[in-house]
Amino acid sequence: MTNNQQLELGFNSIQRRPTAGHPDDRQVRAAWWFGQMRRIVAGAVDWQATSRPGNQTTWHKHGRTK
């Protein structure tokens, strides 16, 4: 190959994993994932809203003193 030729790269030669033996792998993984998410949601803590805090504004005097 010389410097004037273009190198072509592609995914045509990559073979995918055959799915004939494991057609439901994605479904199994999805079921596991959503099961985990349901377990987490079921165990979540239901936090109670706090009362609104009072006015706690603090003013700071900015400026230089000599």
Secondary structure, 3 states (H helix, E strand, C coil): CCCCCCCCCCCCCCCCCCCCCCCCHHHHHHHHHHHHHHHHHHCCCCCCCCCCCCCCCCCCCCCCCC
